[in-house]
Amino acid sequence: MAITLKSPEDLEGMRAAGRLAAEVLAMLKEHVRPGVTTDELDRIAHDHIVNVQKAVPANVGYNGFPKTLCTSVNHVICHGIPSPGKVLKDGDIINIDVTVIKDGWHGDTSRMYFVGTPSVLAKRLVETAYEAMMRGIAQVRPGATLGDVGHAIQRHAEAAGFSVVREYCGHGIGKVYHDEPQVLHYGKPGTGVELKKGMTFTVEPMINAGKPHTKQLPDGWTVVTKDHSLSAQWEHTVAVTDDGFEILTPWPDA
């Protein structure tokens, strides 16, 4: 499948959607605390997207997914389904992933939150995962390759003693939610798709405290670490510019 290059006008649409997605995650920050359920966080996000932003929550009904957010707690790697039975407790870490559609364009981002006071390991894992994402993004420019991006992420995560999930990756994005190219979070420099101005895709490494192996639960969505170790993930949507990159989902509170 061909990779769609975005025009300056397209990128305006992408920026608008990206800003809204980032705004949702910033808005949720004060609500992530011990005692709240992931279902309550989902309701707050849904109401904000629909009533305040006048936008569309992309995940609802996507391939049958029932909720607005993916809420992945502790050893859940990705695609956790919000539930009234999942109550956050002190020391938990949670990834919240949201995608907003505005005027047909998708904005996709996720970030980690500490619930109360995290363990030393959890804090180090979350910080390393963020650094790995940013090191990957820093490789983005015309003429670089996706292998450069993946290698930078893998090298940083593994140097810290953590592992990179292999089965799930970033993706092209625009009017289509999950498009070409696939963005692996590991790789060799100089290999893979060559980056060109106008490409837009997500960089969203999943980093495990233990081994990289995954298991999907019977609900058909939730993915957990096979060894029950903690997992952390961050995600930005980025565009390739004339001489580098632009983050299309900048968090307003960062």
WOGITA-V206919 format. One record per residue. N is the residue number from 0. RES is the residue in three letters. SS is DSSP state (A for helix, B for strand, O for the rest). Layout:
N RES SS
N RES SS
//
This chain:
0 MET O
1 ALA O
2 ILE O
3 THR O
4 LEU O
5 LYS O
6 SER O
7 PRO A
8 GLU A
9 ASP A
10 LEU A
11 GLU A
12 GLY A
13 MET A
14 ARG A
15 ALA A
16 ALA A
17 GLY A
18 ARG A
19 LEU A
20 ALA A
21 ALA A
22 GLU A
23 VAL A
24 LEU A
25 ALA A
26 MET A
27 LEU A
28 LYS A
29 GLU A
30 HIS A
31 VAL O
32 ARG O
33 PRO O
34 GLY O
35 VAL O
36 THR B
37 THR A
38 ASP A
39 GLU A
40 LEU A
41 ASP A
42 ARG A
43 ILE A
44 ALA A
45 HIS A
46 ASP A
47 HIS A
48 ILE A
49 VAL A
50 ASN A
51 VAL A
52 GLN O
53 LYS O
54 ALA O
55 VAL B
56 PRO B
57 ALA O
58 ASN O
59 VAL O
60 GLY O
61 TYR A
62 ASN A
63 GLY A
64 PHE O
65 PRO O
66 LYS O
67 THR O
68 LEU O
69 CYS B
70 THR B
71 SER B
72 VAL B
73 ASN O
74 HIS O
75 VAL B
76 ILE B
77 CYS B
78 HIS O
79 GLY O
80 ILE B
81 PRO O
82 SER O
83 PRO O
84 GLY O
85 LYS O
86 VAL B
87 LEU O
88 LYS O
89 ASP O
90 GLY O
91 ASP O
92 ILE B
93 ILE B
94 ASN B
95 ILE B
96 ASP B
97 VAL B
98 THR B
99 VAL B
100 ILE B
101 LYS B
102 ASP O
103 GLY O
104 TRP B
105 HIS B
106 GLY B
107 ASP B
108 THR B
109 SER B
110 ARG B
111 MET B
112 TYR B
113 PHE B
114 VAL O
115 GLY O
116 THR O
117 PRO O
118 SER O
119 VAL A
120 LEU A
121 ALA A
122 LYS A
123 ARG A
124 LEU A
125 VAL A
126 GLU A
127 THR A
128 ALA A
129 TYR A
130 GLU A
131 ALA A
132 MET A
133 MET A
134 ARG A
135 GLY A
136 ILE A
137 ALA O
138 GLN O
139 VAL O
140 ARG O
141 PRO O
142 GLY O
143 ALA O
144 THR B
145 LEU A
146 GLY A
147 ASP A
148 VAL A
149 GLY A
150 HIS A
151 ALA A
152 ILE A
153 GLN A
154 ARG A
155 HIS A
156 ALA A
157 GLU A
158 ALA A
159 ALA O
160 GLY O
161 PHE O
162 SER B
163 VAL B
164 VAL O
165 ARG O
166 GLU O
167 TYR O
168 CYS O
169 GLY B
170 HIS B
171 GLY B
172 ILE O
173 GLY O
174 LYS O
175 VAL O
176 TYR O
177 HIS O
178 ASP B
179 GLU B
180 PRO B
181 GLN B
182 VAL B
183 LEU O
184 HIS O
185 TYR O
186 GLY O
187 LYS O
188 PRO O
189 GLY O
190 THR O
191 GLY O
192 VAL O
193 GLU B
194 LEU O
195 LYS O
196 LYS O
197 GLY O
198 MET O
199 THR B
200 PHE B
201 THR B
202 VAL B
203 GLU O
204 PRO O
205 MET B
206 ILE B
207 ASN B
208 ALA O
209 GLY O
210 LYS O
211 PRO O
212 HIS O
213 THR B
214 LYS B
215 GLN B
216 LEU O
217 PRO O
218 ASP O
219 GLY O
220 TRP O
221 THR O
222 VAL B
223 VAL B
224 THR B
225 LYS O
226 ASP O
227 HIS O
228 SER O
229 LEU O
230 SER B
231 ALA B
232 GLN B
233 TRP O
234 GLU B
235 HIS B
236 THR B
237 VAL B
238 ALA B
239 VAL B
240 THR O
241 ASP O
242 ASP O
243 GLY O
244 PHE B
245 GLU B
246 ILE B
247 LEU O
248 THR O
249 PRO O
250 TRP O
251 PRO O
252 ASP O
253 ALA O
//
